[in-house]
Amino acid sequence: QRVPANNIFIFMSIALLRAAAVCLLAGGAIADYDPSNVLPDGRPAQYAFTQGTLNWLAIRANFPNNAHPIIPVEGSLTDSVLDTALFFSDSSWGKLSINFTFPPIANLTTTAESSTASTIETESLAAMSKLNYSYCGWPCGTPKAKPGNYDGVLTAFYPNAPVVGWAGLGVVGNGFTWTIYPTSAGILEHEIGHNFGMGHGLTAKCRAGGVPYNTPDYEGFSRMAGGGAVYRNDPTSRFKSNGHFDPSSKHWFGWIEDSQVVYLSRDGPSVTCLECVPSWAGKLNAFDRPDVVPGRTTDTSGSPYFAARLAYNANNLVYIYYRTSYAETRSGVSVQFCTRDFAPSLNAGMSSTCYTYDVGGDTASMADSTVAPGTSYVVAPSFAANERLSVAALSNILPVITVKSVANFSDCPNMLCPRGKDISAELSVRFLTDAEVASAPRPDLALGPSSSSSYNITLAAGKALVMASDLVTGAKGQATWTFSLCLPSAAQEATVYVYDSYPYSPLLFGSPPGYQAINAFRYFSVDCCRPGDALDVSGVRVVVVRQLDPQPLHIAEIEVYSRQNPAVNVAGRAQCWSLPTGGSYYNGDASGRQVYATDGLYTTYSHSGSVDASSGLNHVDMCVFDDPVDVARVKVYPRSDWPSRSKNLRVELYALVGGDANPSGLRPVGLLWNASISMKNSAWHADLAVPATLPTKLTCDGSTARSQSTTVPVVQGAAYALVKARGAADATVALTSSLSSTQCPDAAYLSSQGPDAKACRPCPAVALSYAGEMASC
C-alpha cells in the first residue's frame, strides 16, 4: 500500500525540528548534551566516560624519605575501591563499571615535605609509564586519548601535611584523583565524583561564593554534599544514606535517559523542545535505589519517569525528584537548581554545581527541605540562578509543585523493600499564571531605603506582609535590612518569616509559612513591656532543667504532666533546646534544637555543648510549649551511666518566653517555681510535685523587657517579611526598620548623598556600557 506524501512530509518535518533543537542549543535551546562534543558514532562524548567499563589505575606512591611502611594493597585501599565500584554500579543501575588495578609501588623522587599534588601526579604517572601502565588522559580508544590502557588514575600516599592538608582531591571533569592513606569509600566516591564533573552540592539559600545563610554548608544528601556512602559489608547502605549523585548528573551521564524525564516549559512544546509540556501530573520513581531501575517500572509505579526538568536555558536547570534513602527526603519531593557549563576539554564534558532548595527554609536544618504531601510549593529562582541570569527573564517562570502522596516504607525494614513495591511520589507540576500573580495579596507596608524609621502595622487575621526594597532591584544587588517588632500584650508573640522573593506558597496556596522562607524570627510582647506593667499569666510556658555544676548536662528524658490529664506525658508537645551549642559531643542542631530529651526513650539523652566555666553560663535543657500548661508534676530522668553529670540540677518553671541572642533565640521569663534535684543512684529519677497555686500576675522590671533587632541579608534589592501573630487577630504592632544597600545591580550606582544615601539609583544612560544584553554602570 502506498503511503500518502503528506504523511512522509510530516515525519520529515519532525525530524528537522529535532535537528533544529540541537542546532539552537547555544541560543538557549533545551538539550541534555553538548552538540559540539559528540563521539564518532553520534553519542554524547561524555558517555565514553560515564558508561561501559572504565579501567582505573590505583597507584601506591612512596616518597624517598618515607618513614611509613609501604602502603599495602589489602585492607583500606582494596576495601575502599571495591566499595566505590559498587557505589558507581548501583548509582548507574549497571551502566558503568569501574575496574581497579594495583600496579607495583610508584617510587617518587620529591620528598614528602616538598611534594605537591602536581608533583605527585607527574612523578606517579612517570613511574607507571616505565612499568607499562599508561594513563590515556581520556577514555581509552576515543579520539582525544593517548596510547595507553587506563581511563583514570587514583594515587594514594601517606599524609605530608602541611604541604597537603586534605583527605582527598579530584580533578573536576578529568580522571585523576589523589587520596591520603588510609582512605575510605566516602572519600573515593566523592573525589571520583569530581572527576565526573560535579562540584560540591550546596543549598539554594547560599549567597555569593557559596557562603551559607541559615543553612548547612552542604545539603547533606549527595555524596558530593556530605551525604552517605555505600559499603559492601553493609547491604543496607545501598538503600539508606547511600549518597547517590543528583538526578541532574545521572541524566547527563545517560544513567537516566531522556524518555525517563518530564520536560517542562511555561510555553509548552516549541521548536527547541518538542517534548516540553506546560503542566504534568503523575509519579516520579525514586532515583536513588538500585532496585528501582529505569525502564523496569511499568509493573510497579506504572510511570517511566525519574525526574521532571525545567530549563531556564541549556546551562541552568531545575530538577524535581524523589530521593528516598534519607528519612529527611523520603517524606516529600525535592527540588534543585543546577548549573551545567559545557566543557569539551573535560572527560565529563561539563562542570556542574547543584543547589538544593530548602523548602521549609525558616529553619537552619535540611530536615524540612522537601515538599510534603498535601502542600504546594512555588519554585522561585534561587540566588545562584539570579546571579547567572537576568532576574527579569526569570520572574515569570514560577513552577508550582503539588504533592499528592509519597511511598510508605512501613514494610521496608532498614529500607529493604519487598520486590515489586511501588516506590514513587505522586505529584503535579504547572506554572503560576499571570492571573494568579495579579491576584496575590499586595504588601500591607512597602518600605524603601532609609535609616531607622518607625511604622504601625495593623494585622488582619493575625498577619501582615511587609516588603523592603531598594530604588533599583536586580541581580547582584545586595543590602542589609534591620528591623525590630513590638507587640501589644494581647498579641503574645509573633513569628516573622523572611523571604528573598514574594511568598506565593503560603499566600496563594495556604502552604506552611516556612515554605520559600530563608529564615524566621520570633518576637514576644514581654520584650517590650515597660517597668511596672502588670501582665496576666496562666500556667507554664517553659520548663528548664539547669546544670548547677560547671560541666555539660545530659538528660535522658523530661516528662511533664498536667492537672487536666495527670496520666499523660505532654512533654512531646514542647519544642526543646540544649544550650550552649557546639563541641565534639553536642547533639542538638545549630539552633540548639534537641529531640532526645523528649523522645520517650530512656536510652537516649541530650548533650549540651562546650562553654568556658569562667563565663558563668549554665548548661540547660529548655522546653517551650506553644500554650500554657497547668503543670502538676515534672519528672526528670538523667543519663543513668554518668551519674556525676546530674548530681546538682535545678528544675525551673516559667510563665512566659521572650527573645534572646542565644542560638535558640529564646529565653524564659517570669519564674513561677523551682526545685533542686540530685541524682541518688543510676536507677533514680526525680518526680516533682508542682504546687497547685502558682502566680497569675507578672510585673515587668528592667530585666523583663529586652529589645531585640534582626538583621537579614537582602539580595536582588528586595525582601519580604510575613508577620504572623498569636493572640489578638487584629492587633497593631510597631515596626522599626532600616534598609541600607551594600552593592548595587550592574545598571545602578550607590548614592552617597542626600535623602537616598546608601540607596541604589538608576545609572544615567550615558554612563551605561553593554556586554551582550547585560548593562553595567
BELCORDA-V519408 format. One record per residue. RES is the residue in three letters. PHI is phi as a letter, one per 40 degrees, with the letter a starting at -180 (999 if undefined). Layout:
res=RES phi=PHI
res=RES phi=PHI
This chain:
res=GLN phi=999
res=ARG phi=c
res=VAL phi=c
res=PRO phi=d
res=ALA phi=c
res=ASN phi=c
res=ASN phi=c
res=ILE phi=c
res=PHE phi=c
res=ILE phi=c
res=PHE phi=c
res=MET phi=c
res=SER phi=c
res=ILE phi=c
res=ALA phi=c
res=LEU phi=c
res=LEU phi=c
res=ARG phi=c
res=ALA phi=c
res=ALA phi=c
res=ALA phi=c
res=VAL phi=c
res=CYS phi=c
res=LEU phi=c
res=LEU phi=d
res=ALA phi=c
res=GLY phi=c
res=GLY phi=h
res=ALA phi=c
res=ILE phi=b
res=ALA phi=a
res=ASP phi=b
res=TYR phi=a
res=ASP phi=c
res=PRO phi=c
res=SER phi=c
res=ASN phi=b
res=VAL phi=b
res=LEU phi=c
res=PRO phi=d
res=ASP phi=c
res=GLY phi=g
res=ARG phi=c
res=PRO phi=d
res=ALA phi=c
res=GLN phi=c
res=TYR phi=c
res=ALA phi=c
res=PHE phi=b
res=THR phi=b
res=GLN phi=b
res=GLY phi=g
res=THR phi=b
res=LEU phi=b
res=ASN phi=c
res=TRP phi=b
res=LEU phi=c
res=ALA phi=b
res=ILE phi=c
res=ARG phi=b
res=ALA phi=c
res=ASN phi=b
res=PHE phi=c
res=PRO phi=c
res=ASN phi=b
res=ASN phi=c
res=ALA phi=c
res=HIS phi=c
res=PRO phi=c
res=ILE phi=d
res=ILE phi=c
res=PRO phi=c
res=VAL phi=c
res=GLU phi=c
res=GLY phi=g
res=SER phi=d
res=LEU phi=c
res=THR phi=c
res=ASP phi=d
res=SER phi=c
res=VAL phi=c
res=LEU phi=c
res=ASP phi=c
res=THR phi=c
res=ALA phi=c
res=LEU phi=c
res=PHE phi=d
res=PHE phi=c
res=SER phi=c
res=ASP phi=c
res=SER phi=c
res=SER phi=c
res=TRP phi=f
res=GLY phi=g
res=LYS phi=c
res=LEU phi=b
res=SER phi=b
res=ILE phi=b
res=ASN phi=b
res=PHE phi=b
res=THR phi=b
res=PHE phi=b
res=PRO phi=c
res=PRO phi=c
res=ILE phi=d
res=ALA phi=c
res=ASN phi=c
res=LEU phi=c
res=THR phi=b
res=THR phi=c
res=THR phi=c
res=ALA phi=d
res=GLU phi=c
res=SER phi=b
res=SER phi=c
res=THR phi=b
res=ALA phi=d
res=SER phi=c
res=THR phi=c
res=ILE phi=c
res=GLU phi=c
res=THR phi=c
res=GLU phi=c
res=SER phi=c
res=LEU phi=c
res=ALA phi=c
res=ALA phi=c
res=MET phi=c
res=SER phi=c
res=LYS phi=c
res=LEU phi=c
res=ASN phi=g
res=TYR phi=b
res=SER phi=b
res=TYR phi=c
res=CYS phi=c
res=GLY phi=g
res=TRP phi=b
res=PRO phi=d
res=CYS phi=d
res=GLY phi=g
res=THR phi=c
res=PRO phi=d
res=LYS phi=c
res=ALA phi=c
res=LYS phi=c
res=PRO phi=d
res=GLY phi=i
res=ASN phi=b
res=TYR phi=b
res=ASP phi=c
res=GLY phi=a
res=VAL phi=b
res=LEU phi=b
res=THR phi=b
res=ALA phi=b
res=PHE phi=a
res=TYR phi=c
res=PRO phi=c
res=ASN phi=b
res=ALA phi=d
res=PRO phi=c
res=VAL phi=c
res=VAL phi=b
res=GLY phi=b
res=TRP phi=b
res=ALA phi=c
res=GLY phi=a
res=LEU phi=a
res=GLY phi=b
res=VAL phi=c
res=VAL phi=c
res=GLY phi=g
res=ASN phi=b
res=GLY phi=c
res=PHE phi=b
res=THR phi=b
res=TRP phi=b
res=THR phi=a
res=ILE phi=c
res=TYR phi=b
res=PRO phi=c
res=THR phi=b
res=SER phi=a
res=ALA phi=c
res=GLY phi=d
res=ILE phi=c
res=LEU phi=c
res=GLU phi=c
res=HIS phi=c
res=GLU phi=c
res=ILE phi=c
res=GLY phi=d
res=HIS phi=c
res=ASN phi=d
res=PHE phi=c
res=GLY phi=g
res=MET phi=c
res=GLY phi=c
res=HIS phi=c
res=GLY phi=c
res=LEU phi=b
res=THR phi=b
res=ALA phi=c
res=LYS phi=c
res=CYS phi=c
res=ARG phi=c
res=ALA phi=d
res=GLY phi=g
res=GLY phi=g
res=VAL phi=c
res=PRO phi=c
res=TYR phi=b
res=ASN phi=f
res=THR phi=a
res=PRO phi=c
res=ASP phi=d
res=TYR phi=b
res=GLU phi=c
res=GLY phi=g
res=PHE phi=b
res=SER phi=c
res=ARG phi=c
res=MET phi=c
res=ALA phi=b
res=GLY phi=g
res=GLY phi=c
res=GLY phi=c
res=ALA phi=b
res=VAL phi=b
res=TYR phi=b
res=ARG phi=c
res=ASN phi=c
res=ASP phi=b
res=PRO phi=d
res=THR phi=c
res=SER phi=c
res=ARG phi=c
res=PHE phi=b
res=LYS phi=b
res=SER phi=f
res=ASN phi=c
res=GLY phi=g
res=HIS phi=d
res=PHE phi=c
res=ASP phi=c
res=PRO phi=c
res=SER phi=d
res=SER phi=c
res=LYS phi=d
res=HIS phi=c
res=TRP phi=c
res=PHE phi=c
res=GLY phi=g
res=TRP phi=c
res=ILE phi=b
res=GLU phi=c
res=ASP phi=d
res=SER phi=c
res=GLN phi=b
res=VAL phi=b
res=VAL phi=c
res=TYR phi=c
res=LEU phi=b
res=SER phi=a
res=ARG phi=d
res=ASP phi=c
res=GLY phi=g
res=PRO phi=c
res=SER phi=a
res=VAL phi=d
res=THR phi=c
res=CYS phi=a
res=LEU phi=c
res=GLU phi=c
res=CYS phi=c
res=VAL phi=b
res=PRO phi=c
res=SER phi=a
res=TRP phi=a
res=ALA phi=b
res=GLY phi=i
res=LYS phi=b
res=LEU phi=b
res=ASN phi=c
res=ALA phi=d
res=PHE phi=c
res=ASP phi=b
res=ARG phi=b
res=PRO phi=c
res=ASP phi=c
res=VAL phi=b
res=VAL phi=b
res=PRO phi=d
res=GLY phi=g
res=ARG phi=b
res=THR phi=b
res=THR phi=d
res=ASP phi=c
res=THR phi=b
res=SER phi=c
res=GLY phi=g
res=SER phi=b
res=PRO phi=c
res=TYR phi=c
res=PHE phi=b
res=ALA phi=a
res=ALA phi=b
res=ARG phi=b
res=LEU phi=b
res=ALA phi=b
res=TYR phi=c
res=ASN phi=a
res=ALA phi=c
res=ASN phi=b
res=ASN phi=a
res=LEU phi=b
res=VAL phi=b
res=TYR phi=b
res=ILE phi=b
res=TYR phi=a
res=TYR phi=b
res=ARG phi=b
res=THR phi=b
res=SER phi=c
res=TYR phi=b
res=ALA phi=d
res=GLU phi=c
res=THR phi=b
res=ARG phi=c
res=SER phi=c
res=GLY phi=a
res=VAL phi=b
res=SER phi=b
res=VAL phi=b
res=GLN phi=b
res=PHE phi=b
res=CYS phi=b
res=THR phi=c
res=ARG phi=a
res=ASP phi=c
res=PHE phi=c
res=ALA phi=a
res=PRO phi=d
res=SER phi=c
res=LEU phi=b
res=ASN phi=d
res=ALA phi=c
res=GLY phi=g
res=MET phi=a
res=SER phi=b
res=SER phi=a
res=THR phi=b
res=CYS phi=b
res=TYR phi=b
res=THR phi=c
res=TYR phi=c
res=ASP phi=c
res=VAL phi=d
res=GLY phi=c
res=GLY phi=c
res=ASP phi=c
res=THR phi=b
res=ALA phi=c
res=SER phi=b
res=MET phi=c
res=ALA phi=c
res=ASP phi=b
res=SER phi=c
res=THR phi=b
res=VAL phi=c
res=ALA phi=c
res=PRO phi=d
res=GLY phi=g
res=THR phi=b
res=SER phi=b
res=TYR phi=b
res=VAL phi=c
res=VAL phi=c
res=ALA phi=c
res=PRO phi=d
res=SER phi=c
res=PHE phi=d
res=ALA phi=c
res=ALA phi=c
res=ASN phi=c
res=GLU phi=c
res=ARG phi=c
res=LEU phi=b
res=SER phi=c
res=VAL phi=d
res=ALA phi=c
res=ALA phi=c
res=LEU phi=c
res=SER phi=c
res=ASN phi=b
res=ILE phi=b
res=LEU phi=b
res=PRO phi=c
res=VAL phi=b
res=ILE phi=b
res=THR phi=b
res=VAL phi=c
res=LYS phi=c
res=SER phi=a
res=VAL phi=b
res=ALA phi=c
res=ASN phi=b
res=PHE phi=b
res=SER phi=c
res=ASP phi=b
res=CYS phi=b
res=PRO phi=c
res=ASN phi=f
res=MET phi=g
res=LEU phi=c
res=CYS phi=c
res=PRO phi=c
res=ARG phi=d
res=GLY phi=g
res=LYS phi=c
res=ASP phi=c
res=ILE phi=b
res=SER phi=a
res=ALA phi=b
res=GLU phi=b
res=LEU phi=a
res=SER phi=b
res=VAL phi=b
res=ARG phi=a
res=PHE phi=b
res=LEU phi=c
res=THR phi=c
res=ASP phi=c
res=ALA phi=c
res=GLU phi=c
res=VAL phi=c
res=ALA phi=c
res=SER phi=c
res=ALA phi=c
res=PRO phi=d
res=ARG phi=c
res=PRO phi=d
res=ASP phi=c
res=LEU phi=a
res=ALA phi=b
res=LEU phi=b
res=GLY phi=b
res=PRO phi=c
res=SER phi=a
res=SER phi=c
res=SER phi=d
res=SER phi=b
res=SER phi=b
res=TYR phi=a
res=ASN phi=b
res=ILE phi=b
res=THR phi=c
res=LEU phi=c
res=ALA phi=b
res=ALA phi=f
res=GLY phi=g
res=LYS phi=a
res=ALA phi=a
res=LEU phi=b
res=VAL phi=b
res=MET phi=b
res=ALA phi=b
res=SER phi=a
res=ASP phi=c
res=LEU phi=c
res=VAL phi=b
res=THR phi=b
res=GLY phi=i
res=ALA phi=d
res=LYS phi=g
res=GLY phi=c
res=GLN phi=b
res=ALA phi=a
res=THR phi=b
res=TRP phi=b
res=THR phi=b
res=PHE phi=a
res=SER phi=a
res=LEU phi=b
res=CYS phi=b
res=LEU phi=b
res=PRO phi=c
res=SER phi=d
res=ALA phi=c
res=ALA phi=c
res=GLN phi=g
res=GLU phi=a
res=ALA phi=a
res=THR phi=b
res=VAL phi=b
res=TYR phi=c
res=VAL phi=b
res=TYR phi=b
res=ASP phi=c
res=SER phi=a
res=TYR phi=d
res=PRO phi=c
res=TYR phi=c
res=SER phi=d
res=PRO phi=c
res=LEU phi=c
res=LEU phi=b
res=PHE phi=b
res=GLY phi=g
res=SER phi=c
res=PRO phi=d
res=PRO phi=c
res=GLY phi=c
res=TYR phi=c
res=GLN phi=g
res=ALA phi=c
res=ILE phi=b
res=ASN phi=a
res=ALA phi=a
res=PHE phi=b
res=ARG phi=b
res=TYR phi=b
res=PHE phi=b
res=SER phi=c
res=VAL phi=c
res=ASP phi=c
res=CYS phi=b
res=CYS phi=c
res=ARG phi=c
res=PRO phi=d
res=GLY phi=g
res=ASP phi=c
res=ALA phi=b
res=LEU phi=b
res=ASP phi=c
res=VAL phi=b
res=SER phi=a
res=GLY phi=g
res=VAL phi=b
res=ARG phi=b
res=VAL phi=b
res=VAL phi=b
res=VAL phi=b
res=VAL phi=b
res=ARG phi=b
res=GLN phi=c
res=LEU phi=c
res=ASP phi=c
res=PRO phi=c
res=GLN phi=a
res=PRO phi=c
res=LEU phi=b
res=HIS phi=b
res=ILE phi=b
res=ALA phi=c
res=GLU phi=a
res=ILE phi=b
res=GLU phi=b
res=VAL phi=b
res=TYR phi=b
res=SER phi=c
res=ARG phi=c
res=GLN phi=c
res=ASN phi=a
res=PRO phi=c
res=ALA phi=c
res=VAL phi=b
res=ASN phi=c
res=VAL phi=b
res=ALA phi=c
res=GLY phi=c
res=ARG phi=c
res=ALA phi=c
res=GLN phi=b
res=CYS phi=b
res=TRP phi=b
res=SER phi=b
res=LEU phi=b
res=PRO phi=c
res=THR phi=c
res=GLY phi=g
res=GLY phi=g
res=SER phi=c
res=TYR phi=b
res=TYR phi=c
res=ASN phi=b
res=GLY phi=c
res=ASP phi=c
res=ALA phi=c
res=SER phi=c
res=GLY phi=g
res=ARG phi=d
res=GLN phi=b
res=VAL phi=b
res=TYR phi=c
res=ALA phi=c
res=THR phi=b
res=ASP phi=c
res=GLY phi=g
res=LEU phi=b
res=TYR phi=c
res=THR phi=c
res=THR phi=c
res=TYR phi=a
res=SER phi=c
res=HIS phi=a
res=SER phi=c
res=GLY phi=c
res=SER phi=c
res=VAL phi=a
res=ASP phi=c
res=ALA phi=d
res=SER phi=c
res=SER phi=c
res=GLY phi=g
res=LEU phi=c
res=ASN phi=c
res=HIS phi=c
res=VAL phi=b
res=ASP phi=b
res=MET phi=b
res=CYS phi=b
res=VAL phi=b
res=PHE phi=c
res=ASP phi=c
res=ASP phi=b
res=PRO phi=c
res=VAL phi=b
res=ASP phi=c
res=VAL phi=c
res=ALA phi=b
res=ARG phi=a
res=VAL phi=b
res=LYS phi=b
res=VAL phi=b
res=TYR phi=b
res=PRO phi=c
res=ARG phi=c
res=SER phi=c
res=ASP phi=c
res=TRP phi=a
res=PRO phi=c
res=SER phi=c
res=ARG phi=c
res=SER phi=b
res=LYS phi=c
res=ASN phi=a
res=LEU phi=b
res=ARG phi=a
res=VAL phi=c
res=GLU phi=b
res=LEU phi=b
res=TYR phi=b
res=ALA phi=c
res=LEU phi=b
res=VAL phi=b
res=GLY phi=b
res=GLY phi=c
res=ASP phi=a
res=ALA phi=c
res=ASN phi=c
res=PRO phi=d
res=SER phi=c
res=GLY phi=g
res=LEU phi=b
res=ARG phi=a
res=PRO phi=c
res=VAL phi=b
res=GLY phi=g
res=LEU phi=c
res=LEU phi=b
res=TRP phi=a
res=ASN phi=a
res=ALA phi=a
res=SER phi=c
res=ILE phi=b
res=SER phi=a
res=MET phi=c
res=LYS phi=c
res=ASN phi=a
res=SER phi=c
res=ALA phi=b
res=TRP phi=c
res=HIS phi=a
res=ALA phi=c
res=ASP phi=b
res=LEU phi=b
res=ALA phi=c
res=VAL phi=c
res=PRO phi=d
res=ALA phi=c
res=THR phi=b
res=LEU phi=b
res=PRO phi=d
res=THR phi=b
res=LYS phi=b
res=LEU phi=b
res=THR phi=c
res=CYS phi=c
res=ASP phi=b
res=GLY phi=c
res=SER phi=c
res=THR phi=c
res=ALA phi=c
res=ARG phi=a
res=SER phi=c
res=GLN phi=b
res=SER phi=b
res=THR phi=b
res=THR phi=b
res=VAL phi=b
res=PRO phi=c
res=VAL phi=b
res=VAL phi=b
res=GLN phi=f
res=GLY phi=g
res=ALA phi=a
res=ALA phi=a
res=TYR phi=b
res=ALA phi=b
res=LEU phi=b
res=VAL phi=c
res=LYS phi=b
res=ALA phi=b
res=ARG phi=b
res=GLY phi=h
res=ALA phi=c
res=ALA phi=c
res=ASP phi=b
res=ALA phi=c
res=THR phi=b
res=VAL phi=b
res=ALA phi=b
res=LEU phi=b
res=THR phi=b
res=SER phi=a
res=SER phi=a
res=LEU phi=b
res=SER phi=b
res=SER phi=c
res=THR phi=b
res=GLN phi=a
res=CYS phi=c
res=PRO phi=d
res=ASP phi=d
res=ALA phi=c
res=ALA phi=a
res=TYR phi=b
res=LEU phi=c
res=SER phi=c
res=SER phi=b
res=GLN phi=b
res=GLY phi=g
res=PRO phi=c
res=ASP phi=c
res=ALA phi=d
res=LYS phi=g
res=ALA phi=b
res=CYS phi=c
res=ARG phi=b
res=PRO phi=c
res=CYS phi=c
res=PRO phi=d
res=ALA phi=d
res=VAL phi=c
res=ALA phi=b
res=LEU phi=c
res=SER phi=b
res=TYR phi=b
res=ALA phi=b
res=GLY phi=g
res=GLU phi=c
res=MET phi=c
res=ALA phi=b
res=SER phi=b
res=CYS phi=c
